[in-house]
Amino acid sequence: MGFNSASLPDSFRKCIAKEERAKSPEFATSAELADKCAVKSEKAMHVQFENWCRVNDLFVIHSRTDRKTTIRVGLPDFFVIKGTQQDGSPFRTAKVCAVEFKFGTGKLRPEQTEVLFDLITKCIPALVAYDLNTAIAWTKEQLGL
């Protein structure tokens, strides 16, 4: 009978150094596996939302999630912009909204809370979305689609 890492309880897995657990995913704790799953699920929502925006001819500003940000820390995942032009007018106007995605029980970091508060006080609609359908419905409402 051989050793089966799947049968190890979390109390044993936590005794393995975090760096070693990172090298060998079979020794990850259930919390670490859940976090990894949440990241993948949130990335999937990002891809689906960005595709929906592009299909609906919306301008999207979306920061990469796989690298450290080079812009203000705490900015939402998406800024979505819809340009409009009044009949006969040479001027264009735009509507904008911001969407931050969180998966499961994901919580905002303090920087994110500060930025979202700042946006809302400057009359820029902002949403923390926990699912794709809510984000799409809210964005449609905000941009008048």
PAMIKE-556298 format. One line per field, with one value per residue: residue in one letter; x, y, z of N, C-alpha, C, O, CB in turn. Coordinates in Angstrom, 2 decimals. Glycine has a CB too. Layout:
// PAMIKE-556298
res = A ... .
n_c1 = X ... .
n_c2 = Y ... .
n_c3 = Z ... .
ca_c1 = X ... .
ca_c2 = Y ... .
ca_c3 = Z ... .
c_c1 = X ... .
c_c2 = Y ... .
c_c3 = Z ... .
o_c1 = X ... .
o_c2 = Y ... .
o_c3 = Z ... .
cb_c1 = X ... .
cb_c2 = Y ... .
cb_c3 = Z ... .
This chain:
// PAMIKE-556298
res = M G F N S A S L P D S F R K C I A K E E R A K S P E F A T S A E L A D K C A V K S E K A M H V Q F E N W C R V N D L F V I H S R T D R K T T I R V G L P D F F V I K G T Q Q D G S P F R T A K V C A V E F K F G T G K L R P E Q T E V L F D L I T K C I P A L V A Y D L N T A I A W T K E Q L G L .
n_c1 = 0.85 0.67 1.64 -0.88 -1.53 -3.95 -5.43 -4.53 -5.20 -6.15 -4.88 -2.43 -1.39 -1.00 1.29 3.32 5.69 4.69 5.88 6.75 4.32 3.31 4.90 4.16 1.16 -0.54 -0.30 -1.56 -3.65 -7.18 -8.30 -6.45 -6.77 -9.42 -9.14 -7.57 -9.35 -11.33 -9.97 -9.60 -12.28 -13.13 -11.52 -12.63 -15.17 -14.37 -13.42 -15.77 -17.43 -15.98 -16.06 -18.85 -19.17 -17.67 -19.09 -21.35 -20.50 -19.12 -16.76 -13.98 -12.05 -9.76 -7.84 -4.94 -4.93 -2.95 -0.58 1.31 -0.27 0.14 -1.11 -3.30 -3.65 -6.31 -8.24 -11.29 -12.05 -13.10 -13.76 -16.40 -17.48 -19.79 -20.24 -22.22 -24.24 -26.04 -28.85 -28.10 -26.24 -22.86 -21.38 -20.18 -21.20 -20.58 -21.29 -20.38 -19.37 -18.30 -17.04 -16.40 -15.33 -16.01 -15.55 -17.52 -17.11 -15.50 -13.78 -13.58 -10.50 -8.95 -7.99 -9.52 -12.11 -11.82 -11.32 -13.70 -15.58 -14.67 -15.15 -17.97 -18.71 -18.00 -19.93 -19.76 -21.06 -20.67 -20.12 -19.97 -19.73 -20.92 -21.64 -21.94 -24.36 -25.68 -23.84 -23.96 -26.70 -26.86 -24.97 -26.14 -28.37 -27.14 -25.84 -27.84 -28.72 .
n_c2 = -1.17 2.15 5.60 8.07 11.21 12.53 11.77 13.15 15.17 18.68 19.73 18.42 19.15 21.88 21.90 21.60 23.57 26.68 27.46 25.04 23.71 25.25 24.47 21.84 21.01 18.96 18.94 21.16 23.13 22.88 25.43 26.88 25.64 26.34 29.13 29.25 28.19 30.17 32.36 31.49 31.29 33.94 35.14 33.94 35.12 37.73 37.49 36.71 38.93 41.03 40.17 40.33 43.10 43.99 42.81 44.32 46.74 48.46 50.57 49.43 49.50 47.57 46.18 44.09 40.97 39.30 40.46 42.84 45.90 48.92 51.22 53.29 51.76 49.69 50.44 49.66 46.51 46.90 49.63 50.84 52.27 54.16 55.80 58.50 60.31 63.20 63.78 65.62 67.14 68.20 67.30 64.80 62.73 60.87 57.95 56.42 53.65 51.68 48.46 46.04 42.82 40.12 36.89 34.36 34.53 36.71 39.57 43.16 44.89 47.33 49.50 49.23 49.71 52.39 53.61 52.96 54.33 56.92 57.14 56.93 59.18 61.08 60.90 58.74 55.81 52.77 49.29 46.37 43.24 39.96 38.03 37.23 37.79 39.74 41.84 42.41 43.12 45.39 47.08 47.48 48.96 51.26 52.38 52.78 50.84 .
n_c3 = 0.00 -0.96 -0.40 -0.21 -1.08 -1.17 0.98 3.15 5.96 6.35 8.60 8.66 6.19 6.54 8.04 6.29 4.68 3.24 0.82 -0.18 -0.48 -2.52 -4.63 -4.99 -5.86 -4.93 -2.23 -1.30 0.84 1.59 1.63 0.11 -2.36 -2.87 -3.11 -5.42 -7.28 -7.16 -8.24 -10.88 -11.66 -11.40 -13.33 -15.58 -15.58 -16.15 -18.81 -20.14 -19.61 -20.81 -23.48 -23.92 -23.71 -25.93 -28.07 -27.89 -28.76 -27.01 -25.39 -23.66 -20.72 -19.28 -16.83 -16.75 -15.07 -14.37 -13.75 -11.78 -11.07 -12.99 -12.78 -10.77 -7.66 -6.67 -8.47 -10.24 -11.93 -14.49 -16.69 -18.42 -21.38 -23.25 -26.17 -27.40 -29.75 -30.27 -32.38 -35.22 -33.86 -33.59 -31.53 -29.30 -26.61 -23.61 -21.72 -18.70 -16.69 -13.87 -13.07 -10.67 -10.21 -8.06 -6.75 -5.30 -1.89 -2.02 -0.90 -0.81 -1.06 1.12 -0.46 -2.75 -1.79 -1.06 -3.59 -5.00 -3.45 -3.92 -6.70 -6.77 -5.27 -7.07 -8.90 -10.69 -11.72 -9.97 -9.48 -7.46 -8.53 -8.20 -9.90 -13.39 -14.83 -13.27 -13.47 -16.22 -16.59 -14.91 -16.10 -18.61 -17.79 -16.68 -18.88 -20.66 -22.50 .
ca_c1 = 0.00 1.49 1.20 -1.86 -1.59 -5.34 -6.02 -3.97 -6.09 -5.59 -3.99 -1.11 -0.94 -0.53 2.63 4.27 5.98 3.85 6.66 6.75 2.96 3.14 5.60 3.46 -0.27 -1.24 -0.20 -2.25 -4.78 -8.47 -8.47 -5.60 -7.43 -10.61 -8.67 -7.14 -10.58 -12.00 -9.23 -9.93 -13.68 -13.21 -10.93 -13.60 -16.18 -13.75 -13.39 -17.15 -17.94 -15.30 -16.62 -20.18 -18.99 -17.20 -20.21 -22.30 -19.81 -18.77 -15.32 -13.65 -10.71 -9.66 -6.45 -4.53 -5.00 -1.81 0.62 1.13 -0.80 1.01 -1.98 -3.71 -4.05 -7.68 -9.21 -12.13 -11.61 -13.57 -14.46 -17.14 -17.87 -20.64 -20.33 -23.50 -24.27 -27.40 -29.19 -27.78 -25.21 -21.50 -20.71 -20.45 -21.15 -20.30 -21.72 -19.34 -19.61 -17.18 -17.45 -15.40 -15.82 -15.55 -16.14 -17.83 -17.14 -14.41 -13.98 -12.81 -9.35 -9.19 -7.75 -10.67 -13.21 -11.53 -11.50 -15.12 -16.22 -14.24 -15.89 -19.39 -18.88 -17.81 -21.08 -19.47 -21.67 -19.74 -20.78 -19.22 -20.56 -20.55 -21.98 -21.92 -25.67 -25.92 -22.97 -24.48 -27.98 -26.58 -24.26 -27.17 -29.17 -26.34 -25.46 -29.04 -28.76 .
ca_c2 = 0.00 3.34 6.86 8.80 12.58 12.99 11.42 13.98 16.24 20.03 19.97 17.93 19.95 23.17 21.71 21.68 24.98 27.23 27.44 23.65 23.43 25.94 23.67 20.56 21.29 17.89 19.19 22.41 23.02 23.09 26.88 27.29 25.13 27.17 30.42 29.05 28.02 31.47 33.19 31.02 31.63 35.39 35.41 33.52 36.18 38.86 37.20 36.74 40.31 41.81 39.75 40.91 44.54 44.17 42.47 45.44 47.93 49.33 50.75 48.81 49.60 46.39 45.93 42.69 40.41 38.41 41.25 43.94 47.06 50.08 52.37 53.46 50.54 49.73 50.74 48.51 45.65 47.41 50.87 50.60 53.57 54.16 57.11 58.79 61.58 63.71 64.03 66.94 67.81 67.75 66.89 63.47 62.61 59.50 57.44 55.52 52.98 50.85 47.16 45.24 41.46 39.29 35.56 33.72 35.43 37.66 40.87 44.28 45.37 48.72 50.41 49.13 50.41 53.83 54.05 52.88 55.46 58.11 57.16 57.19 60.58 61.90 60.57 57.68 54.60 51.65 48.09 45.16 42.17 38.60 37.12 37.85 38.31 40.99 42.87 42.78 43.84 46.70 47.87 47.88 50.02 52.47 52.96 52.96 49.89 .
ca_c3 = 0.00 -1.09 0.21 -0.99 -0.54 -1.11 2.28 4.21 6.44 6.29 9.74 8.26 5.04 7.05 8.61 5.17 4.39 2.17 -0.42 -0.64 -0.94 -3.80 -5.64 -5.15 -5.64 -4.22 -0.79 -0.99 1.78 0.91 1.47 -1.02 -3.57 -3.08 -3.61 -6.80 -8.06 -7.21 -9.18 -12.23 -11.93 -11.59 -14.65 -16.59 -15.64 -16.84 -20.25 -20.64 -19.56 -21.84 -24.77 -24.02 -23.98 -27.31 -28.96 -27.79 -29.26 -25.89 -25.18 -22.38 -20.13 -18.40 -16.45 -16.69 -13.72 -14.16 -13.43 -10.85 -11.77 -13.18 -12.58 -9.37 -6.95 -6.19 -9.54 -10.58 -13.02 -15.78 -16.98 -19.66 -21.91 -24.44 -26.79 -28.05 -30.47 -30.44 -33.78 -35.74 -33.08 -33.92 -30.30 -28.76 -25.17 -23.23 -20.43 -18.20 -15.42 -13.42 -12.52 -9.95 -10.02 -6.93 -6.85 -4.02 -0.73 -2.18 -0.23 -1.33 -0.30 1.53 -1.59 -3.65 -1.14 -1.17 -4.97 -5.33 -2.77 -4.66 -7.97 -6.52 -4.85 -8.27 -9.77 -11.65 -11.18 -9.76 -8.96 -7.13 -9.06 -7.79 -10.99 -14.70 -15.23 -12.55 -14.06 -17.55 -16.42 -14.31 -17.12 -19.58 -17.16 -16.51 -20.17 -21.46 -23.65 .
c_c1 = 0.89 0.88 0.24 -2.03 -3.01 -5.97 -5.47 -4.97 -5.37 -4.62 -2.58 -0.54 -0.38 0.86 3.72 4.45 5.19 4.57 6.67 5.37 2.71 3.79 4.85 1.97 -1.02 -1.18 -0.88 -3.39 -6.08 -8.74 -7.66 -6.21 -8.66 -10.22 -8.27 -8.34 -11.30 -11.31 -9.57 -11.36 -13.84 -12.62 -11.90 -14.71 -15.64 -13.81 -14.80 -17.71 -17.29 -15.82 -18.02 -20.09 -18.59 -18.31 -21.22 -21.66 -19.53 -17.25 -15.00 -12.22 -10.66 -8.20 -6.17 -4.58 -3.79 -0.51 0.27 0.69 0.23 0.18 -2.41 -4.20 -5.49 -8.71 -10.02 -11.58 -11.94 -14.08 -15.10 -17.71 -18.70 -20.71 -21.67 -23.39 -25.72 -27.63 -28.87 -26.67 -23.82 -20.76 -21.12 -20.41 -20.86 -20.90 -20.66 -19.82 -18.42 -17.72 -16.24 -16.01 -15.19 -16.25 -16.39 -17.94 -16.00 -14.74 -13.11 -11.62 -9.60 -8.98 -8.93 -11.88 -13.04 -11.79 -12.98 -15.90 -15.91 -15.01 -17.34 -19.62 -18.67 -18.86 -20.74 -20.05 -20.65 -20.48 -19.73 -20.13 -20.02 -20.97 -22.10 -23.25 -26.01 -25.09 -23.51 -25.78 -27.75 -25.91 -25.23 -27.98 -28.39 -26.04 -26.65 -29.10 -30.11 .
c_c2 = 1.24 4.54 7.58 10.19 13.10 12.72 12.26 15.04 17.59 20.30 19.49 18.79 21.29 23.09 21.76 23.16 25.46 27.19 26.04 23.25 24.07 25.15 22.38 20.74 20.20 18.06 20.49 22.15 23.26 24.58 27.39 26.83 25.96 28.54 30.32 28.91 29.36 32.39 32.79 31.41 33.13 35.78 35.04 34.57 37.40 38.66 37.30 38.17 41.16 41.44 40.34 42.40 44.77 43.86 43.61 46.78 48.95 49.42 50.26 49.11 48.51 46.12 44.44 42.21 39.55 39.15 42.35 45.18 48.18 51.37 52.40 52.14 50.72 50.06 49.49 47.73 46.24 48.84 50.63 51.94 53.39 55.59 57.29 60.13 61.98 63.99 65.47 67.66 67.29 67.19 65.49 63.56 61.15 59.19 56.44 54.86 52.08 49.58 46.47 43.87 40.82 37.95 35.00 34.73 36.46 39.00 41.93 44.56 46.82 49.73 50.40 49.87 51.92 54.34 54.02 54.02 56.76 58.24 57.56 58.63 61.55 61.56 59.60 56.39 53.46 50.51 47.06 44.02 40.81 37.57 37.92 38.49 39.62 42.12 43.35 43.59 45.25 47.61 48.36 49.06 51.32 53.16 53.14 52.07 49.21 .
c_c3 = 0.00 -0.40 -0.73 -0.38 -0.41 0.25 3.44 4.67 6.37 7.43 9.44 7.14 5.50 7.66 7.54 4.85 3.17 0.83 -1.02 -1.16 -2.29 -4.94 -5.95 -4.84 -4.88 -2.71 -0.37 -0.01 1.01 0.70 0.28 -2.34 -3.90 -3.64 -5.08 -7.73 -8.22 -8.21 -10.61 -12.60 -12.17 -12.94 -15.76 -16.72 -16.37 -18.35 -20.82 -20.66 -20.64 -23.22 -24.97 -24.36 -25.44 -28.32 -28.99 -28.12 -28.16 -25.79 -23.77 -21.98 -19.08 -18.10 -16.44 -15.24 -13.39 -13.84 -12.43 -11.63 -11.89 -13.08 -11.12 -8.77 -6.46 -7.26 -9.87 -11.78 -14.39 -15.67 -18.34 -20.11 -23.18 -24.95 -27.46 -28.77 -30.67 -31.92 -34.16 -34.99 -33.48 -32.70 -29.87 -27.24 -24.85 -21.87 -20.01 -16.92 -15.12 -12.78 -11.90 -9.74 -8.79 -7.07 -5.46 -2.90 -0.80 -1.58 -0.88 -0.42 0.08 0.39 -2.55 -3.08 -1.28 -2.58 -5.37 -4.68 -3.51 -5.98 -7.76 -6.09 -6.01 -9.33 -10.91 -11.06 -11.09 -9.08 -8.57 -7.52 -8.64 -8.83 -12.29 -15.07 -14.54 -13.16 -15.40 -17.42 -15.89 -15.34 -18.18 -19.03 -17.09 -17.83 -21.11 -22.67 -23.76 .
o_c1 = 1.77 -0.24 0.52 -2.58 -3.27 -6.95 -5.90 -5.53 -4.15 -3.65 -1.61 0.65 0.58 1.54 4.89 3.48 5.03 3.95 6.60 5.25 2.00 3.30 4.92 1.57 -2.04 -1.92 -0.80 -4.02 -6.06 -9.36 -8.14 -6.18 -8.93 -10.89 -8.59 -8.35 -11.81 -11.97 -9.80 -11.61 -14.60 -13.16 -11.99 -15.14 -16.37 -14.21 -15.00 -18.38 -17.97 -16.01 -18.34 -20.84 -19.14 -18.44 -21.87 -22.21 -19.69 -16.55 -15.68 -11.30 -11.42 -7.41 -7.05 -4.30 -3.63 0.54 -0.89 1.21 1.08 0.70 -1.92 -5.08 -5.84 -9.91 -9.49 -10.76 -11.15 -14.74 -14.41 -18.33 -18.36 -21.18 -22.21 -22.55 -26.52 -26.71 -29.31 -26.21 -23.64 -19.65 -22.26 -19.67 -20.90 -21.00 -20.12 -20.59 -17.63 -18.71 -15.20 -17.08 -14.00 -17.41 -15.57 -18.74 -15.59 -15.85 -12.05 -11.72 -10.41 -9.73 -9.29 -12.58 -13.99 -12.40 -13.47 -16.78 -16.80 -15.45 -17.88 -20.61 -19.10 -18.69 -21.36 -19.58 -19.88 -21.34 -18.73 -21.18 -18.82 -20.69 -22.33 -23.28 -26.57 -25.59 -23.50 -25.92 -28.37 -26.24 -25.17 -28.22 -28.93 -25.99 -26.48 -29.50 -30.33 .
o_c2 = 1.37 4.49 7.69 10.34 14.01 13.37 12.10 15.74 17.65 21.04 20.08 19.13 21.80 24.11 21.93 23.91 24.72 26.92 25.88 22.54 23.51 25.16 21.89 20.64 20.48 17.40 20.89 21.09 23.79 24.95 28.23 27.56 26.24 29.06 31.20 29.46 29.66 33.11 33.66 31.83 33.54 36.65 35.74 34.88 38.04 39.56 37.91 38.56 41.94 42.33 40.80 42.90 45.66 44.57 43.84 47.84 50.16 48.45 50.63 49.00 48.52 45.87 43.63 42.97 39.11 38.52 42.72 45.47 48.37 52.47 51.61 51.48 51.76 49.98 48.37 48.24 46.12 49.21 50.27 52.66 52.59 56.48 56.34 60.96 61.20 64.39 66.42 68.71 66.09 66.67 65.07 64.36 60.29 60.05 55.70 55.45 51.75 49.60 46.33 43.75 40.97 37.89 35.15 35.66 37.01 39.51 41.65 44.48 47.48 50.70 51.43 50.57 52.63 55.40 54.95 54.60 57.59 59.33 58.41 59.25 62.70 61.89 59.65 55.93 53.22 50.72 46.88 43.83 40.55 36.38 39.13 39.61 40.53 43.23 44.54 44.63 46.20 48.79 49.51 50.04 52.38 54.39 53.61 52.51 48.39 .
o_c3 = 0.85 0.11 -1.92 0.71 0.37 0.63 4.58 3.83 6.33 7.26 9.92 7.14 4.92 7.79 7.85 4.76 2.19 -0.20 -2.24 -2.16 -3.12 -6.07 -7.08 -3.68 -4.26 -1.98 0.80 -0.04 -0.10 -0.30 -0.48 -3.33 -5.07 -4.53 -5.88 -8.84 -9.30 -8.96 -11.46 -13.73 -13.05 -13.63 -16.77 -17.83 -17.13 -19.08 -21.88 -21.61 -21.31 -24.06 -26.07 -25.20 -26.10 -29.32 -30.01 -27.81 -28.36 -26.06 -22.81 -22.78 -18.12 -19.01 -16.15 -14.31 -12.25 -13.68 -12.27 -12.71 -11.02 -13.27 -10.31 -9.33 -5.91 -7.01 -9.78 -12.54 -15.33 -14.70 -19.30 -19.33 -24.05 -24.25 -28.02 -28.44 -31.16 -32.63 -33.51 -35.45 -33.69 -32.82 -30.07 -26.67 -25.73 -21.00 -20.83 -16.15 -16.01 -12.05 -12.54 -9.15 -8.53 -7.45 -4.56 -2.96 0.22 -1.74 -1.43 0.80 -0.57 0.29 -3.11 -3.81 -1.59 -2.75 -6.00 -5.31 -3.71 -6.34 -8.47 -6.50 -5.96 -10.51 -11.97 -10.02 -12.02 -8.23 -9.27 -6.91 -8.72 -8.68 -12.27 -15.57 -15.17 -13.33 -15.69 -18.06 -16.37 -15.42 -18.60 -19.74 -17.42 -17.89 -22.24 -23.75 -24.65 .
cb_c1 = -0.97 1.70 2.41 -3.24 -0.78 -6.16 -5.78 -2.68 -6.55 -6.70 -4.54 -1.18 -2.10 -1.51 2.69 3.76 7.50 3.45 8.11 7.19 1.92 3.73 7.01 4.08 -0.93 -0.66 1.26 -2.78 -4.63 -9.62 -8.06 -4.17 -7.81 -11.39 -7.48 -6.23 -11.52 -12.01 -7.70 -9.76 -14.57 -12.47 -9.61 -14.20 -16.63 -12.28 -12.80 -18.04 -17.69 -13.78 -16.68 -20.96 -17.91 -15.98 -20.89 -22.90 -20.63 -19.39 -14.89 -13.87 -10.43 -10.33 -6.15 -3.11 -6.27 -1.61 1.23 2.44 -2.04 1.74 -3.22 -4.81 -3.09 -7.79 -8.49 -13.55 -12.25 -14.66 -13.49 -18.28 -16.61 -22.08 -19.20 -24.67 -23.52 -27.63 -30.68 -28.99 -25.45 -20.71 -21.00 -19.42 -22.49 -18.79 -23.15 -18.01 -20.95 -16.27 -18.10 -14.98 -15.53 -15.86 -15.23 -16.78 -17.04 -14.07 -13.67 -13.70 -8.01 -8.25 -6.45 -11.03 -13.30 -10.08 -10.68 -15.70 -15.74 -12.72 -15.81 -19.93 -17.90 -16.39 -21.64 -17.90 -22.86 -18.51 -21.75 -18.79 -20.64 -21.18 -23.30 -21.54 -26.75 -25.58 -21.54 -24.74 -28.91 -25.68 -23.12 -28.12 -29.61 -25.04 -24.42 -29.14 -27.64 .
cb_c2 = 0.00 3.65 7.76 8.04 13.53 12.32 9.95 14.66 15.95 21.06 19.27 16.45 20.17 23.70 20.37 20.87 25.19 28.68 27.92 22.69 23.92 27.37 23.35 19.47 21.52 16.54 19.23 23.08 24.04 22.45 27.62 26.72 23.66 27.33 30.93 27.81 27.00 32.13 33.07 29.49 31.18 36.14 34.65 32.14 36.57 39.05 35.80 35.84 40.92 41.58 38.21 40.70 45.14 43.29 41.16 45.50 48.57 48.82 52.26 47.29 51.05 45.14 46.53 42.51 39.59 37.56 41.87 44.21 47.58 50.01 52.30 54.52 50.23 50.71 51.27 48.97 44.27 46.52 52.14 49.52 54.44 53.60 57.32 58.82 61.49 65.00 63.74 67.77 67.60 68.90 67.87 62.42 63.09 59.24 56.78 56.29 52.16 51.63 46.27 45.91 40.61 39.96 34.62 32.68 34.63 37.82 40.76 45.54 45.22 49.08 50.02 47.66 50.02 54.10 53.16 51.53 55.55 58.07 55.78 56.24 60.91 61.70 61.83 57.55 54.18 52.10 47.51 45.10 42.26 38.27 36.35 36.83 37.30 40.83 42.33 41.51 43.06 46.54 47.04 46.69 49.60 52.13 52.10 54.36 48.81 .
cb_c3 = 1.22 -2.53 0.55 -1.04 -1.43 -2.20 2.57 3.72 7.89 6.29 11.01 7.81 4.05 8.08 9.35 3.90 4.15 2.51 -0.16 0.49 0.09 -3.72 -5.17 -4.23 -6.95 -4.61 -0.38 -2.29 2.96 1.71 2.75 -0.87 -3.40 -1.77 -2.77 -6.91 -7.37 -5.81 -8.93 -12.33 -10.78 -10.45 -14.82 -16.24 -14.22 -16.38 -20.52 -19.77 -18.17 -21.77 -24.87 -22.71 -23.04 -27.58 -28.49 -26.39 -30.35 -24.55 -25.38 -22.46 -19.51 -19.06 -15.07 -17.28 -13.55 -15.38 -14.72 -10.04 -11.06 -14.55 -13.54 -9.27 -5.76 -5.09 -10.81 -10.87 -12.90 -16.34 -16.97 -19.45 -22.20 -24.13 -27.80 -27.02 -31.85 -29.58 -34.04 -35.72 -31.57 -34.52 -29.18 -29.28 -24.50 -23.21 -20.49 -17.95 -15.45 -12.42 -13.62 -8.58 -11.27 -5.52 -7.65 -3.68 0.57 -3.64 1.28 -1.46 -1.12 2.69 -2.33 -3.91 0.34 -0.77 -5.93 -4.89 -1.30 -4.91 -8.64 -5.46 -3.72 -8.84 -10.36 -11.93 -12.05 -8.92 -10.00 -5.58 -10.59 -6.46 -10.70 -15.75 -14.93 -11.05 -14.22 -18.39 -15.47 -13.07 -17.77 -19.91 -15.76 -15.82 -20.83 -21.89 -23.52 .
